[in-house]
Amino acid sequence: MVDPAIHDHDGGDVRPLSWLMLATQVPASGSGGGIVRYTVELARALRARTDVELSVLATASARAFFTELLGSGDRVLTVPNFPVPVRTALERTGLAQLPAWRRFDVVHGTKHVLPRWGSATGVLTVHDMLPFQRPRDFGLLKRTLLTRPYLASIRQADALLCVSRATQRTVERLVPATAGRTVAVPLAMSTGLRTAEREPVTSLVDREFALIVGDTSPRKNLGLVVDLWPRVVAERPDATLAVVGPPSWGPSELGTNGSESLASGAMQLLGHLSDAQLRWCYENATVVLCPSKLEGFGLPAIEARSFGAPLITSLDPALVEVSGDSAVHLPNDDADAWKSAITAALGAGRIPGTAVPVRGWDEVAAETVAAVRAVLAR
């Protein structure tokens, strides 16, 4: 239902949208993986707009973080620090925000669920469709608890914000009833990464290295590169494979040659790095590799482009969309092609002045608001 106070008869806006963002996945620190970064970056960008009055639903432990981000504790609704399944159930039933739901024009689910009840316009961000495309990457409990409410929320949403056109196509293919309710709003790179003062990673200084950014889950396909890496080293003895990212939240895949390459120093598992260190890696890597089997967006590809690093990706539609003609694209199972492309990139080195301008979060926020306004206008 469209609130007549939101628009005049000519479609002009007469007051800001009252917007509730579901953000219980954000920890007290405000930092974390991809969906946490998305939530925080978008909240900050929406907060800066005059046509949105943003509130968030957060855990009690994250109240201080969001109070500072929004400039007011009155805009932070909280739920206790229950386990994730309990919080998800509260959000899905609408009980988490029940005391205040009537005051919002928009309720925005940033991670998998929307409230089942309520009169606000329901907006859901779709980061990927992994629970349906690669269910075995999830443990049985998570698969059982996530899939049904996620699918129900997708079917229910008034607007589905897909993080890439590739993801938009996948949503419409898997859930045909969503056609006409989806819009692609591509992501932007982290503000912290873009503005960080670079800090060298000591173990990589003066080294020739290929960089992979991501966890070790099977869909990231790290094993492909790990297993062919000794063949690269046979031609480039000083080459190092640098892997940045957290452990997998599910099954992990490091190939069959991981232990040997780690022991020889030909591969380094660097874990989590600060934005300053990650920026240095992008700016000094001889080549960045994205061999993933499936992505919703492919943030490392856009980060590599931004910092002018040579880039090789798989043929995953999202990675191809993000990187375009600025990358080499290869099948995710052709080890010979990857080995040849990597050794060629290491031999060629970096070309100065190849950084590509990328969008910012103000653009993401503007397109997000425009998509919601279009729904309200209908």
C-alpha positions as CSV (number, residue, x, y, z in Angstrom):
1,M,0.0,0.0,0.0
2,V,1.3,3.5,-0.9
3,D,1.1,6.0,1.8
4,P,-0.4,9.2,0.2
5,A,1.8,11.3,2.4
6,I,4.9,10.1,0.6
7,H,3.9,11.5,-2.8
8,D,1.9,14.4,-4.1
9,H,-0.4,14.2,-7.1
10,D,2.5,14.9,-9.5
11,G,4.7,12.1,-8.0
12,G,6.9,14.6,-6.1
13,D,8.4,13.7,-2.8
14,V,7.0,15.6,0.2
15,R,8.8,13.9,3.0
16,P,11.7,11.5,3.6
17,L,11.1,7.8,3.6
18,S,11.0,6.2,7.0
19,W,13.3,3.2,6.5
20,L,14.1,0.3,8.8
21,M,17.2,-1.8,7.9
22,L,17.4,-5.2,9.5
23,A,21.1,-5.4,10.6
24,T,21.3,-8.0,13.3
25,Q,24.2,-9.7,11.5
26,V,26.5,-6.8,12.3
27,P,28.7,-7.4,15.3
28,A,29.6,-4.9,18.0
29,S,32.8,-3.9,16.1
30,G,30.9,-3.1,12.9
31,S,33.3,-5.2,10.8
32,G,33.0,-8.5,9.2
33,G,32.5,-10.3,5.9
34,G,30.8,-9.3,2.7
35,I,27.2,-9.0,3.9
36,V,28.3,-7.1,7.1
37,R,30.3,-4.7,4.9
38,Y,27.3,-4.2,2.6
39,T,25.0,-3.4,5.5
40,V,27.4,-1.0,7.2
41,E,28.4,0.8,4.0
42,L,24.8,1.1,2.8
43,A,23.6,2.3,6.2
44,R,26.3,5.0,6.2
45,A,25.4,6.1,2.7
46,L,21.6,6.2,3.4
47,R,22.2,8.1,6.6
48,A,23.9,10.8,4.6
49,R,20.8,11.3,2.4
50,T,18.1,13.9,3.1
51,D,15.3,11.8,1.5
52,V,15.7,8.9,4.0
53,E,15.2,8.7,7.7
54,L,17.1,5.6,8.5
55,S,16.7,3.3,11.6
56,V,18.2,-0.1,12.1
57,L,17.3,-3.3,13.9
58,A,20.5,-4.5,15.6
59,T,21.6,-6.8,18.4
60,A,22.1,-5.2,21.8
61,S,25.9,-5.6,21.5
62,A,25.9,-3.5,18.3
63,R,23.8,-0.7,19.7
64,A,26.7,1.6,20.4
65,F,28.2,1.1,17.0
66,F,25.0,2.0,15.2
67,T,24.2,4.8,17.6
68,E,27.5,6.5,16.6
69,L,26.9,5.7,12.9
70,L,23.3,7.1,12.8
71,G,24.0,9.9,15.3
72,S,21.1,8.9,17.6
73,G,20.2,6.0,19.8
74,D,16.6,6.7,19.1
75,R,17.1,5.2,15.6
76,V,18.5,1.9,16.9
77,L,16.0,-0.8,17.7
78,T,17.5,-3.8,19.4
79,V,17.0,-7.5,20.0
80,P,18.9,-9.6,22.6
81,N,22.1,-11.3,21.5
82,F,20.3,-14.6,20.9
83,P,21.8,-17.3,18.7
84,V,21.4,-16.6,14.9
85,P,18.5,-19.1,14.4
86,V,16.5,-17.4,17.1
87,R,17.2,-13.9,15.8
88,T,16.3,-15.0,12.3
89,A,13.0,-16.4,13.6
90,L,12.2,-13.2,15.4
91,E,12.9,-11.1,12.3
92,R,10.9,-13.4,10.1
93,T,7.8,-13.4,12.3
94,G,8.1,-9.6,12.7
95,L,8.2,-9.9,16.5
96,A,11.7,-8.3,16.6
97,Q,10.4,-4.9,15.4
98,L,6.7,-5.2,16.3
99,P,6.7,-2.3,18.8
100,A,7.6,0.2,16.1
101,W,6.7,-1.4,12.8
102,R,3.8,1.1,12.1
103,R,6.2,4.1,11.8
104,F,8.2,2.7,8.8
105,D,7.4,3.1,5.1
106,V,10.2,0.6,4.2
107,V,11.5,-2.5,5.9
108,H,14.8,-3.6,4.3
109,G,16.1,-7.1,4.8
110,T,19.9,-7.1,4.1
111,K,20.4,-10.8,4.9
112,H,18.0,-13.4,3.7
113,V,14.8,-12.6,5.5
114,L,11.9,-10.2,5.7
115,P,9.1,-10.0,8.3
116,R,6.2,-12.1,7.4
117,W,3.7,-9.5,8.6
118,G,3.4,-5.7,8.4
119,S,2.2,-3.0,6.1
120,A,5.5,-1.5,5.2
121,T,7.0,-1.9,1.7
122,G,9.3,-5.0,1.9
123,V,12.7,-4.7,0.3
124,L,15.2,-7.7,0.3
125,T,18.8,-7.6,-0.9
126,V,19.7,-10.8,-2.7
127,H,23.5,-11.3,-2.5
128,D,23.4,-14.7,-4.2
129,M,21.3,-17.8,-4.5
130,L,23.9,-20.2,-3.1
131,P,21.5,-22.1,-0.8
132,F,19.6,-23.2,-3.9
133,Q,22.5,-23.6,-6.3
134,R,25.1,-25.2,-4.0
135,P,23.2,-26.5,-1.0
136,R,25.9,-29.0,0.0
137,D,28.2,-26.0,0.8
138,F,26.0,-25.5,3.8
139,G,25.8,-27.7,6.9
140,L,22.5,-29.6,7.4
141,L,21.3,-27.3,10.2
142,K,22.0,-24.1,8.3
143,R,20.6,-25.5,5.1
144,T,17.4,-26.5,6.9
145,L,16.9,-23.2,8.8
146,L,17.9,-20.9,6.0
147,T,16.4,-22.2,2.7
148,R,12.7,-22.0,3.5
149,P,12.5,-18.5,5.1
150,Y,14.9,-17.2,2.4
151,L,12.7,-18.5,-0.4
152,A,9.5,-17.2,1.3
153,S,11.1,-13.8,1.8
154,I,12.1,-13.7,-1.9
155,R,8.5,-14.5,-2.9
156,Q,7.0,-12.0,-0.6
157,A,9.3,-8.9,-1.2
158,D,7.9,-5.9,-3.0
159,A,11.4,-5.2,-4.4
160,L,14.4,-7.4,-4.7
161,L,17.7,-5.6,-4.9
162,C,20.1,-8.0,-6.7
163,V,23.9,-7.2,-6.3
164,S,24.6,-7.9,-10.0
165,R,22.7,-8.5,-13.2
166,A,24.0,-12.1,-13.1
167,T,22.3,-12.6,-9.7
168,Q,19.1,-10.9,-11.0
169,R,18.9,-13.4,-13.9
170,T,19.5,-16.3,-11.5
171,V,16.7,-15.1,-9.2
172,E,14.3,-14.8,-12.0
173,R,15.2,-18.2,-13.4
174,L,14.9,-20.0,-10.1
175,V,11.8,-18.1,-8.9
176,P,10.0,-17.0,-12.0
177,A,7.3,-15.2,-10.0
178,T,9.9,-12.5,-9.1
179,A,10.0,-11.1,-12.7
180,G,9.1,-7.4,-12.5
181,R,10.1,-7.1,-8.9
182,T,13.9,-7.4,-9.3
183,V,16.4,-4.7,-10.0
184,A,20.2,-4.9,-10.2
185,V,22.0,-2.6,-7.9
186,P,25.8,-3.5,-8.2
187,L,28.0,-3.1,-5.1
188,A,30.9,-0.8,-4.6
189,M,34.2,-1.4,-3.0
190,S,34.8,-0.8,0.7
191,T,35.3,2.9,1.6
192,G,37.9,1.8,4.1
193,L,39.9,0.0,1.5
194,R,39.7,2.8,-1.0
195,T,40.9,5.4,1.5
196,A,43.4,3.3,3.5
197,E,47.0,4.3,3.8
198,R,48.8,1.3,2.4
199,E,50.8,-0.9,4.8
200,P,53.3,-3.4,3.4
201,V,52.9,-7.1,4.2
202,T,56.4,-8.0,5.3
203,S,56.5,-11.5,4.0
204,L,55.6,-10.3,0.5
205,V,57.9,-7.3,0.2
206,D,60.2,-7.6,-2.9
207,R,58.4,-10.8,-3.9
208,E,56.7,-11.6,-7.1
209,F,53.2,-12.8,-6.1
210,A,49.8,-13.8,-7.4
211,L,47.0,-12.8,-5.1
212,I,43.7,-14.6,-4.3
213,V,41.2,-12.9,-2.0
214,G,38.5,-15.0,-0.5
215,D,37.7,-17.9,1.9
216,T,38.7,-21.5,1.3
217,S,35.2,-22.8,0.6
218,P,34.8,-25.2,-2.4
219,R,33.0,-22.7,-4.6
220,K,36.0,-20.4,-4.4
221,N,37.9,-23.1,-6.3
222,L,41.2,-22.4,-4.6
223,G,42.3,-26.0,-5.1
224,L,42.6,-25.4,-8.8
225,V,45.3,-22.8,-8.4
226,V,47.0,-24.6,-5.5
227,D,47.4,-27.8,-7.4
228,L,48.8,-26.2,-10.5
229,W,51.1,-23.8,-8.6
230,P,54.1,-26.1,-8.5
231,R,54.0,-26.0,-12.3
232,V,54.1,-22.2,-12.2
233,V,57.0,-22.2,-9.8
234,A,58.9,-24.6,-12.1
235,E,59.0,-21.7,-14.6
236,R,59.0,-18.8,-12.1
237,P,61.0,-20.1,-9.1
238,D,60.5,-16.9,-7.1
239,A,56.8,-16.7,-7.5
240,T,54.5,-16.9,-4.4
241,L,50.8,-17.5,-4.2
242,A,49.3,-15.2,-1.5
243,V,45.9,-16.1,-0.2
244,V,44.0,-13.5,1.8
245,G,40.8,-14.3,3.6
246,P,39.1,-16.1,6.5
247,P,38.7,-19.9,6.8
248,S,35.6,-21.3,5.2
249,W,32.4,-21.2,7.2
250,G,31.7,-24.7,5.9
251,P,33.7,-27.3,4.0
252,S,37.2,-26.2,3.0
253,E,39.3,-27.0,-0.1
254,L,43.0,-26.4,-0.4
255,G,43.8,-28.9,-3.1
256,T,46.3,-31.7,-2.9
257,N,49.5,-29.7,-3.0
258,G,48.8,-27.2,-0.3
259,S,51.0,-28.6,2.4
260,E,54.0,-28.9,0.0
261,S,53.6,-25.3,-1.2
262,L,53.2,-23.9,2.3
263,A,56.2,-25.7,3.5
264,S,58.4,-24.5,0.7
265,G,57.1,-20.9,1.0
266,A,55.7,-21.0,-2.5
267,M,52.2,-20.3,-0.9
268,Q,51.3,-18.1,2.0
269,L,47.9,-18.2,3.8
270,L,47.7,-14.7,5.2
271,G,44.3,-14.9,6.8
272,H,42.5,-11.6,7.5
273,L,44.4,-8.5,6.7
274,S,43.7,-4.9,7.5
275,D,42.4,-2.6,4.8
276,A,45.8,-0.9,4.6
277,Q,47.6,-4.3,4.1
278,L,45.0,-5.5,1.6
279,R,45.4,-2.3,-0.4
280,W,49.1,-2.8,-0.5
281,C,48.6,-6.3,-1.7
282,Y,46.4,-5.2,-4.6
283,E,48.8,-2.5,-5.5
284,N,51.8,-4.8,-5.5
285,A,50.5,-8.1,-6.8
286,T,51.8,-9.1,-10.2
287,V,48.4,-10.6,-10.9
288,V,45.1,-11.2,-9.1
289,L,43.3,-14.5,-9.5
290,C,39.5,-15.1,-9.1
291,P,38.9,-18.8,-10.0
292,S,35.6,-19.1,-8.3
293,K,32.9,-21.5,-9.5
294,L,30.0,-19.2,-8.4
295,E,29.7,-15.6,-7.2
296,G,26.9,-13.3,-6.5
297,F,29.0,-10.2,-7.3
298,G,32.8,-10.8,-7.1
299,L,34.2,-8.0,-5.0
300,P,37.9,-8.9,-5.4
301,A,37.6,-8.5,-9.1
302,I,36.4,-4.9,-8.8
303,E,39.0,-4.2,-6.1
304,A,41.7,-5.5,-8.4
305,R,40.5,-3.3,-11.3
306,S,40.4,-0.2,-9.0
307,F,44.0,-0.7,-8.0
308,G,45.3,-1.5,-11.5
309,A,46.2,-5.1,-10.9
310,P,46.2,-7.6,-13.9
311,L,43.3,-9.9,-13.4
312,I,42.4,-13.4,-14.3
313,T,38.9,-14.7,-13.5
314,S,36.7,-17.7,-14.2
315,L,33.8,-17.6,-16.6
316,D,31.4,-17.1,-13.8
317,P,28.8,-14.6,-15.1
318,A,29.1,-12.2,-12.1
319,L,32.9,-12.1,-12.4
320,V,32.7,-11.5,-16.1
321,E,30.1,-8.8,-15.6
322,V,32.3,-7.0,-13.0
323,S,35.6,-7.2,-14.8
324,G,34.5,-6.9,-18.4
325,D,37.3,-6.5,-21.0
326,S,39.9,-5.6,-18.3
327,A,40.4,-9.3,-17.3
328,V,41.3,-12.7,-18.8
329,H,38.4,-15.1,-18.4
330,L,39.0,-18.9,-18.3
331,P,37.0,-22.0,-17.6
332,N,37.1,-22.9,-13.9
333,D,38.4,-26.4,-14.5
334,D,41.0,-25.9,-17.2
335,A,44.3,-26.1,-15.2
336,D,46.5,-25.9,-18.3
337,A,44.9,-22.6,-19.4
338,W,45.2,-21.1,-15.9
339,K,48.8,-22.2,-15.6
340,S,49.6,-20.6,-19.0
341,A,47.8,-17.4,-18.2
342,I,49.4,-17.0,-14.8
343,T,52.9,-17.6,-16.0
344,A,52.3,-15.1,-18.9
345,A,51.0,-12.5,-16.4
346,L,54.0,-13.0,-14.1
347,G,56.3,-12.6,-17.0
348,A,54.6,-9.5,-18.3
349,G,54.5,-7.7,-14.9
350,R,52.2,-4.8,-14.1
351,I,51.5,-1.9,-16.5
352,P,51.3,1.5,-14.8
353,G,48.2,3.6,-15.2
354,T,45.7,0.7,-15.7
355,A,43.5,1.5,-12.7
356,V,39.8,1.6,-13.5
357,P,37.5,4.1,-11.7
358,V,34.7,2.3,-9.8
359,R,31.4,3.4,-8.3
360,G,31.0,4.5,-4.7
361,W,28.4,3.7,-2.0
362,D,26.6,7.0,-2.6
363,E,25.7,5.6,-6.0
364,V,24.6,2.3,-4.5
365,A,22.4,4.2,-2.1
366,A,20.9,6.5,-4.8
367,E,20.0,3.5,-6.9
368,T,18.6,1.6,-3.9
369,V,16.3,4.6,-3.0
370,A,15.3,5.0,-6.6
371,A,14.3,1.3,-6.8
372,V,12.2,1.6,-3.7
373,R,10.6,4.9,-4.9
374,A,9.6,3.2,-8.1
375,V,7.8,0.4,-6.1
376,L,6.0,3.0,-4.0
377,A,5.0,4.9,-7.1
378,R,3.3,1.8,-8.5
